[in-house]
Amino acid sequence: MTPVLEAIFASRSAARTLLFLQAYGSGHASQIAKTYSVPLNPIYLQLRRLEANGVLVSRTVGRTRVFEFNPRSPTVRNLREFLTSELELLPDEEIKKYYRQRRRPRRTGKQL
């Protein structure tokens, strides 16, 4: 993660949360916290703060609250373009570790 993102968003957890949502499109707090191996509470607080300010929207899927960017906000479009450019600047090993995880289950019996 670049120090620029931490400076702009004033929080490492906010920067990580936004980069995760940009890379994957949507996610829930425990998924984001597990990806970065950080405590759940700071991530959840950032998600709630960003939702309260109109950057994110959420929906309930079963018992899980899934967050994604607010498609109706014109400011969010510019933010997403900025996050995309920041993702392109990250080193390859960081991209592979955090932003290229498998999201779908593997077929039963399929070789690794």
Buried (B, 14 or more C-beta within 10 A) or exposed (E): BEEEBBEBBEBBBBBBBBBBBBBBEBBBBEBBBEBBEBEEEBBBBBBBBBBEEEBBBBEEEEEEBBBBBBEEBEEBEEBBEBBEEBBEEBEEEEEEEBBEEEEEEEEEEEEE
